[in-house]
Amino acid sequence: MQLRDLQDRAVVVTGAGRGLGEAFATHLAQAGAAVVVNDVDEEMAWRTAENIRKHGGRAVASGHSVSDPAQAQAIVDLCVAEFGSIDGLVNNAGLNYEALPWQEEPDRVRELVEVNVLGVMYMGIAAVKAMIEQGRGGAIVNVSSGASLGQRKLGVYAASKGAVASLTYSWALDLEESGIRVNAICPLAHTRMVWKSERSLRGCPPDRTPSRIAPVVLFLLSDAAEGITGQLIRCNGPQLHIVGQPYLKAPILERQAWDAETVSRAFDEIFGAHLEPYGLEKRVPPRLRKWTEGTSTPLRSA
Ligand SMILES: NC(=O)c1ccc[n+]([C@@H]2O[C@H](COP(=O)([O-])OP(=O)(O)OC[C@H]3O[C@@H](n4cnc5c(N)ncnc54)[C@H](O)[C@@H]3O)[C@@H](O)[C@H]2O)c1
């Protein structure tokens, strides 16, 4: 792949004042892209943009918040006004906190969903409209998370990243014919987000730096990724892989109508053996566990 792969492309990276977003913006600028460096922490956005310019790249800063639809539109408008087009969007801005369900506070829940879900939607909507108007396609990279598979103490965050995954698959379907590819990444890297949590820190080896994820984003935005859309891609240090998507699992039982009695029988007689291990940790549900672990009643053959 050529280093100047994104020459003549204009890209918006949200949440690019620090952490992963900063690494993405810098890497994309090095590959020739003109970058709108957005972060609600405006000073940090300015710092990243200034740093890119100092190294000969093209960048402007934006201090808008992605969680407000008018400001999201303003970020896209800034890209078109400064660089003449918008060819790529990296929907990276995000918030995270840990809480057990009974510790949740509605204001904090709302704030997270406004950034992680609505922000991604508002940015996507504004970018897609501009890309369709330009008529030469484009690429969106959303930032989901392995947490979307379900993780303890991260319910609201996990749900927000699950929403990002669903949005990615759905918009990829809607936009394939317009030549706009929509993919998502599940990164793991040392950033402020990880430093905040002892548990995350334990799960993140020191060599997991944001710059190790940036080439995946560059690839997904470039023409080298032609034909790749609707995918969730996980990058965790040395590992790079595609994340499987939920599907309708067989056996699919059919009868004219289901009542509580027949649903219960379906679980007793059939589904009991088909329950899914759940969450990122793949926990075996209790009803299945009794078959896989020692039970008080020994199994007897017929
Ligand atoms: N670090 C990881 O291991 C990891 C793992 C999975 C997913 N992610 C995701 O990667 C993305 C980047 O996270 P990070 O680890 O670099 O965290 P970070 O906290 O270092 O950076 C996030 C940036 O987003 C900005 N931001 C927050 N709200 C905003 C808003 N309304 N508008 C614009 N900018 C806003 C913040 O100011 C901050 O600079 C997030 O979406 C996060 O959920 C990170």
The ligand as an ORCA input file, in Angstrom:
! r2SCAN-3c Opt
* xyz 0 1
  N      -9.041      2.590     24.255
  C      -9.565      1.422     23.996
  O      -8.998      0.360     24.290
  C     -10.900      1.339     23.308
  C     -11.484      0.075     23.154
  C     -12.692     -0.033     22.462
  C     -13.269      1.117     21.946
  N     -12.689      2.341     22.150
  C     -13.368      3.498     21.566
  O     -12.408      4.283     20.875
  C     -12.849      5.639     20.824
  C     -11.722      6.565     21.271
  O     -11.492      6.333     22.645
  P     -10.103      6.583     23.399
  O      -9.753      5.307     24.054
  O      -9.135      7.246     22.491
  O     -10.619      7.563     24.550
  P     -10.195      9.050     24.979
  O     -11.022      9.368     26.149
  O      -8.708      9.125     25.109
  O     -10.614      9.955     23.730
  C     -11.959     10.231     23.399
  C     -12.019     11.648     22.866
  O     -13.380     11.925     22.476
  C     -13.648     13.275     22.812
  N     -15.092     13.531     22.938
  C     -15.904     13.161     23.944
  N     -17.150     13.615     23.740
  C     -17.127     14.294     22.567
  C     -18.101     15.002     21.824
  N     -19.367     15.125     22.276
  N     -17.741     15.569     20.642
  C     -16.460     15.477     20.193
  N     -15.488     14.833     20.882
  C     -15.815     14.249     22.042
  C     -12.919     13.477     24.143
  O     -12.717     14.859     24.452
  C     -11.637     12.695     23.916
  O     -10.588     13.529     23.442
  C     -14.101      5.700     21.701
  O     -15.254      5.623     20.892
  C     -13.975      4.457     22.558
  O     -15.221      4.015     23.040
  C     -11.527      2.465     22.821
*
